[in-house]
């Protein structure tokens, strides 16, 4: 499994952060105005395969920063580690514009 670190923050102290290591173990941190305890677990073989396919479909990623100065959800996706690590930052509107990115994010959000 390719390690993944995905974090999104937004209005009213909303946050979602998931870390997946190369063994498929994950930790999910969620919170709003009240913090919840992190959830941990291990991906199923099917989940690993779906995430791997979604990552491979991304191809070359380019950053999509938030336009203007208004409030919007900001996200950071880190795929891989070391020299093969790719860091991608984007805003919530990018999910409507990039179906491949949206597919990956949705798979992460349901873990």
mmCIF file of the C-alpha atoms, coordinates in Angstrom:
data_MODEL
# 
_entry.id   MODEL 
# 
loop_
_atom_site.group_PDB 
_atom_site.id 
_atom_site.type_symbol 
_atom_site.label_atom_id 
_atom_site.label_alt_id 
_atom_site.label_comp_id 
_atom_site.label_asym_id 
_atom_site.label_entity_id 
_atom_site.label_seq_id 
_atom_site.pdbx_PDB_ins_code 
_atom_site.Cartn_x 
_atom_site.Cartn_y 
_atom_site.Cartn_z 
_atom_site.occupancy 
_atom_site.B_iso_or_equiv 
_atom_site.pdbx_formal_charge 
_atom_site.auth_seq_id 
_atom_site.auth_comp_id 
_atom_site.auth_asym_id 
_atom_site.auth_atom_id 
_atom_site.pdbx_PDB_model_num 
ATOM 1   C CA . UNK A 1 1   ? 0.000   0.000  0.000   1.00 0.00 ? 1   UNK A CA 1 
ATOM 2   C CA . UNK A 1 2   ? 1.229   3.493  -0.819  1.00 0.00 ? 2   UNK A CA 1 
ATOM 3   C CA . UNK A 1 3   ? 1.154   5.645  2.332   1.00 0.00 ? 3   UNK A CA 1 
ATOM 4   C CA . UNK A 1 4   ? -1.468  8.397  2.241   1.00 0.00 ? 4   UNK A CA 1 
ATOM 5   C CA . UNK A 1 5   ? -1.938  11.418 4.450   1.00 0.00 ? 5   UNK A CA 1 
ATOM 6   C CA . UNK A 1 6   ? -5.052  13.487 3.720   1.00 0.00 ? 6   UNK A CA 1 
ATOM 7   C CA . UNK A 1 7   ? -6.167  16.480 5.729   1.00 0.00 ? 7   UNK A CA 1 
ATOM 8   C CA . UNK A 1 8   ? -8.978  18.961 5.183   1.00 0.00 ? 8   UNK A CA 1 
ATOM 9   C CA . UNK A 1 9   ? -9.898  21.926 7.345   1.00 0.00 ? 9   UNK A CA 1 
ATOM 10  C CA . UNK A 1 10  ? -12.807 24.268 6.979   1.00 0.00 ? 10  UNK A CA 1 
ATOM 11  C CA . UNK A 1 11  ? -15.212 26.632 8.589   1.00 0.00 ? 11  UNK A CA 1 
ATOM 12  C CA . UNK A 1 12  ? -16.343 26.380 12.203  1.00 0.00 ? 12  UNK A CA 1 
ATOM 13  C CA . UNK A 1 13  ? -13.289 24.359 13.189  1.00 0.00 ? 13  UNK A CA 1 
ATOM 14  C CA . UNK A 1 14  ? -14.259 21.414 10.958  1.00 0.00 ? 14  UNK A CA 1 
ATOM 15  C CA . UNK A 1 15  ? -11.386 19.020 10.338  1.00 0.00 ? 15  UNK A CA 1 
ATOM 16  C CA . UNK A 1 16  ? -10.838 15.586 8.852   1.00 0.00 ? 16  UNK A CA 1 
ATOM 17  C CA . UNK A 1 17  ? -7.459  13.870 8.809   1.00 0.00 ? 17  UNK A CA 1 
ATOM 18  C CA . UNK A 1 18  ? -6.630  10.326 7.748   1.00 0.00 ? 18  UNK A CA 1 
ATOM 19  C CA . UNK A 1 19  ? -3.263  8.658  7.774   1.00 0.00 ? 19  UNK A CA 1 
ATOM 20  C CA . UNK A 1 20  ? -2.714  5.313  6.053   1.00 0.00 ? 20  UNK A CA 1 
ATOM 21  C CA . UNK A 1 21  ? 0.636   3.558  6.368   1.00 0.00 ? 21  UNK A CA 1 
ATOM 22  C CA . UNK A 1 22  ? 2.268   1.155  3.916   1.00 0.00 ? 22  UNK A CA 1 
ATOM 23  C CA . UNK A 1 23  ? 0.703   -1.824 5.756   1.00 0.00 ? 23  UNK A CA 1 
ATOM 24  C CA . UNK A 1 24  ? -2.851  -0.514 5.284   1.00 0.00 ? 24  UNK A CA 1 
ATOM 25  C CA . UNK A 1 25  ? -3.260  0.576  8.911   1.00 0.00 ? 25  UNK A CA 1 
ATOM 26  C CA . UNK A 1 26  ? -5.199  3.801  9.253   1.00 0.00 ? 26  UNK A CA 1 
ATOM 27  C CA . UNK A 1 27  ? -5.991  6.480  11.816  1.00 0.00 ? 27  UNK A CA 1 
ATOM 28  C CA . UNK A 1 28  ? -8.914  8.842  11.240  1.00 0.00 ? 28  UNK A CA 1 
ATOM 29  C CA . UNK A 1 29  ? -9.207  12.114 13.161  1.00 0.00 ? 29  UNK A CA 1 
ATOM 30  C CA . UNK A 1 30  ? -12.490 14.005 12.849  1.00 0.00 ? 30  UNK A CA 1 
ATOM 31  C CA . UNK A 1 31  ? -13.775 16.979 14.689  1.00 0.00 ? 31  UNK A CA 1 
ATOM 32  C CA . UNK A 1 32  ? -15.902 20.069 14.689  1.00 0.00 ? 32  UNK A CA 1 
ATOM 33  C CA . UNK A 1 33  ? -16.361 22.321 17.670  1.00 0.00 ? 33  UNK A CA 1 
ATOM 34  C CA . UNK A 1 34  ? -15.939 19.198 19.818  1.00 0.00 ? 34  UNK A CA 1 
ATOM 35  C CA . UNK A 1 35  ? -13.069 16.829 19.205  1.00 0.00 ? 35  UNK A CA 1 
ATOM 36  C CA . UNK A 1 36  ? -13.764 13.149 18.767  1.00 0.00 ? 36  UNK A CA 1 
ATOM 37  C CA . UNK A 1 37  ? -11.373 10.325 19.614  1.00 0.00 ? 37  UNK A CA 1 
ATOM 38  C CA . UNK A 1 38  ? -9.394  9.020  16.606  1.00 0.00 ? 38  UNK A CA 1 
ATOM 39  C CA . UNK A 1 39  ? -10.586 5.804  14.957  1.00 0.00 ? 39  UNK A CA 1 
ATOM 40  C CA . UNK A 1 40  ? -8.048  3.193  13.928  1.00 0.00 ? 40  UNK A CA 1 
ATOM 41  C CA . UNK A 1 41  ? -8.193  0.065  11.835  1.00 0.00 ? 41  UNK A CA 1 
ATOM 42  C CA . UNK A 1 42  ? -6.821  -1.801 8.866   1.00 0.00 ? 42  UNK A CA 1 
ATOM 43  C CA . UNK A 1 43  ? -7.976  -1.481 5.269   1.00 0.00 ? 43  UNK A CA 1 
ATOM 44  C CA . UNK A 1 44  ? -9.535  -4.496 3.617   1.00 0.00 ? 44  UNK A CA 1 
ATOM 45  C CA . UNK A 1 45  ? -7.924  -5.876 0.480   1.00 0.00 ? 45  UNK A CA 1 
ATOM 46  C CA . UNK A 1 46  ? -10.762 -4.352 -1.530  1.00 0.00 ? 46  UNK A CA 1 
ATOM 47  C CA . UNK A 1 47  ? -10.253 -0.914 0.022   1.00 0.00 ? 47  UNK A CA 1 
ATOM 48  C CA . UNK A 1 48  ? -6.508  -1.074 -0.682  1.00 0.00 ? 48  UNK A CA 1 
ATOM 49  C CA . UNK A 1 49  ? -7.143  -2.031 -4.306  1.00 0.00 ? 49  UNK A CA 1 
ATOM 50  C CA . UNK A 1 50  ? -9.705  0.761  -4.778  1.00 0.00 ? 50  UNK A CA 1 
ATOM 51  C CA . UNK A 1 51  ? -7.361  3.365  -3.267  1.00 0.00 ? 51  UNK A CA 1 
ATOM 52  C CA . UNK A 1 52  ? -4.426  2.124  -5.352  1.00 0.00 ? 52  UNK A CA 1 
ATOM 53  C CA . UNK A 1 53  ? -6.506  2.376  -8.534  1.00 0.00 ? 53  UNK A CA 1 
ATOM 54  C CA . UNK A 1 54  ? -7.734  5.859  -7.582  1.00 0.00 ? 54  UNK A CA 1 
ATOM 55  C CA . UNK A 1 55  ? -4.163  7.034  -6.875  1.00 0.00 ? 55  UNK A CA 1 
ATOM 56  C CA . UNK A 1 56  ? -2.864  5.654  -10.164 1.00 0.00 ? 56  UNK A CA 1 
ATOM 57  C CA . UNK A 1 57  ? -5.692  7.344  -12.083 1.00 0.00 ? 57  UNK A CA 1 
ATOM 58  C CA . UNK A 1 58  ? -4.634  10.780 -10.801 1.00 0.00 ? 58  UNK A CA 1 
ATOM 59  C CA . UNK A 1 59  ? -1.613  10.923 -13.085 1.00 0.00 ? 59  UNK A CA 1 
ATOM 60  C CA . UNK A 1 60  ? 0.202   14.238 -12.842 1.00 0.00 ? 60  UNK A CA 1 
ATOM 61  C CA . UNK A 1 61  ? -1.342  16.380 -10.158 1.00 0.00 ? 61  UNK A CA 1 
ATOM 62  C CA . UNK A 1 62  ? -1.202  20.138 -10.055 1.00 0.00 ? 62  UNK A CA 1 
ATOM 63  C CA . UNK A 1 63  ? -2.113  22.300 -7.097  1.00 0.00 ? 63  UNK A CA 1 
ATOM 64  C CA . UNK A 1 64  ? -5.459  24.072 -7.139  1.00 0.00 ? 64  UNK A CA 1 
ATOM 65  C CA . UNK A 1 65  ? -5.288  26.786 -4.485  1.00 0.00 ? 65  UNK A CA 1 
ATOM 66  C CA . UNK A 1 66  ? -8.370  28.490 -3.123  1.00 0.00 ? 66  UNK A CA 1 
ATOM 67  C CA . UNK A 1 67  ? -9.305  31.547 -5.195  1.00 0.00 ? 67  UNK A CA 1 
ATOM 68  C CA . UNK A 1 68  ? -9.751  34.856 -3.390  1.00 0.00 ? 68  UNK A CA 1 
ATOM 69  C CA . UNK A 1 69  ? -9.754  35.342 0.351   1.00 0.00 ? 69  UNK A CA 1 
ATOM 70  C CA . UNK A 1 70  ? -13.157 33.910 1.312   1.00 0.00 ? 70  UNK A CA 1 
ATOM 71  C CA . UNK A 1 71  ? -13.824 30.926 3.534   1.00 0.00 ? 71  UNK A CA 1 
ATOM 72  C CA . UNK A 1 72  ? -13.522 27.555 1.859   1.00 0.00 ? 72  UNK A CA 1 
ATOM 73  C CA . UNK A 1 73  ? -12.342 24.117 2.773   1.00 0.00 ? 73  UNK A CA 1 
ATOM 74  C CA . UNK A 1 74  ? -8.623  23.676 2.201   1.00 0.00 ? 74  UNK A CA 1 
ATOM 75  C CA . UNK A 1 75  ? -7.121  20.224 1.726   1.00 0.00 ? 75  UNK A CA 1 
ATOM 76  C CA . UNK A 1 76  ? -3.682  18.671 1.552   1.00 0.00 ? 76  UNK A CA 1 
ATOM 77  C CA . UNK A 1 77  ? -3.040  15.233 0.114   1.00 0.00 ? 77  UNK A CA 1 
ATOM 78  C CA . UNK A 1 78  ? 0.331   13.527 0.542   1.00 0.00 ? 78  UNK A CA 1 
ATOM 79  C CA . UNK A 1 79  ? 0.824   10.296 -1.392  1.00 0.00 ? 79  UNK A CA 1 
ATOM 80  C CA . UNK A 1 80  ? 3.913   8.130  -0.982  1.00 0.00 ? 80  UNK A CA 1 
ATOM 81  C CA . UNK A 1 81  ? 7.027   8.788  1.031   1.00 0.00 ? 81  UNK A CA 1 
ATOM 82  C CA . UNK A 1 82  ? 10.643  9.829  0.593   1.00 0.00 ? 82  UNK A CA 1 
ATOM 83  C CA . UNK A 1 83  ? 11.725  10.733 -2.934  1.00 0.00 ? 83  UNK A CA 1 
ATOM 84  C CA . UNK A 1 84  ? 8.474   9.372  -4.384  1.00 0.00 ? 84  UNK A CA 1 
ATOM 85  C CA . UNK A 1 85  ? 6.269   11.546 -2.192  1.00 0.00 ? 85  UNK A CA 1 
ATOM 86  C CA . UNK A 1 86  ? 3.780   13.818 -3.963  1.00 0.00 ? 86  UNK A CA 1 
ATOM 87  C CA . UNK A 1 87  ? 2.147   16.708 -2.084  1.00 0.00 ? 87  UNK A CA 1 
ATOM 88  C CA . UNK A 1 88  ? -1.024  18.212 -3.498  1.00 0.00 ? 88  UNK A CA 1 
ATOM 89  C CA . UNK A 1 89  ? -2.995  21.102 -2.023  1.00 0.00 ? 89  UNK A CA 1 
ATOM 90  C CA . UNK A 1 90  ? -6.442  22.054 -3.237  1.00 0.00 ? 90  UNK A CA 1 
ATOM 91  C CA . UNK A 1 91  ? -9.695  23.719 -2.257  1.00 0.00 ? 91  UNK A CA 1 
ATOM 92  C CA . UNK A 1 92  ? -13.167 22.172 -2.120  1.00 0.00 ? 92  UNK A CA 1 
ATOM 93  C CA . UNK A 1 93  ? -14.111 23.425 -5.589  1.00 0.00 ? 93  UNK A CA 1 
ATOM 94  C CA . UNK A 1 94  ? -11.410 21.255 -7.141  1.00 0.00 ? 94  UNK A CA 1 
ATOM 95  C CA . UNK A 1 95  ? -13.485 18.188 -6.272  1.00 0.00 ? 95  UNK A CA 1 
ATOM 96  C CA . UNK A 1 96  ? -16.196 19.380 -8.657  1.00 0.00 ? 96  UNK A CA 1 
ATOM 97  C CA . UNK A 1 97  ? -13.651 20.040 -11.398 1.00 0.00 ? 97  UNK A CA 1 
ATOM 98  C CA . UNK A 1 98  ? -11.544 16.870 -11.117 1.00 0.00 ? 98  UNK A CA 1 
ATOM 99  C CA . UNK A 1 99  ? -13.485 13.588 -11.097 1.00 0.00 ? 99  UNK A CA 1 
ATOM 100 C CA . UNK A 1 100 ? -10.349 11.509 -10.429 1.00 0.00 ? 100 UNK A CA 1 
ATOM 101 C CA . UNK A 1 101 ? -9.427  13.542 -7.357  1.00 0.00 ? 101 UNK A CA 1 
ATOM 102 C CA . UNK A 1 102 ? -13.027 13.454 -6.162  1.00 0.00 ? 102 UNK A CA 1 
ATOM 103 C CA . UNK A 1 103 ? -13.117 9.652  -6.483  1.00 0.00 ? 103 UNK A CA 1 
ATOM 104 C CA . UNK A 1 104 ? -9.996  9.288  -4.328  1.00 0.00 ? 104 UNK A CA 1 
ATOM 105 C CA . UNK A 1 105 ? -11.205 11.738 -1.678  1.00 0.00 ? 105 UNK A CA 1 
ATOM 106 C CA . UNK A 1 106 ? -14.613 10.047 -1.441  1.00 0.00 ? 106 UNK A CA 1 
ATOM 107 C CA . UNK A 1 107 ? -12.925 6.676  -0.894  1.00 0.00 ? 107 UNK A CA 1 
ATOM 108 C CA . UNK A 1 108 ? -10.843 8.185  1.907   1.00 0.00 ? 108 UNK A CA 1 
ATOM 109 C CA . UNK A 1 109 ? -13.836 9.861  3.548   1.00 0.00 ? 109 UNK A CA 1 
ATOM 110 C CA . UNK A 1 110 ? -15.802 6.617  3.927   1.00 0.00 ? 110 UNK A CA 1 
ATOM 111 C CA . UNK A 1 111 ? -13.059 4.724  5.736   1.00 0.00 ? 111 UNK A CA 1 
# 
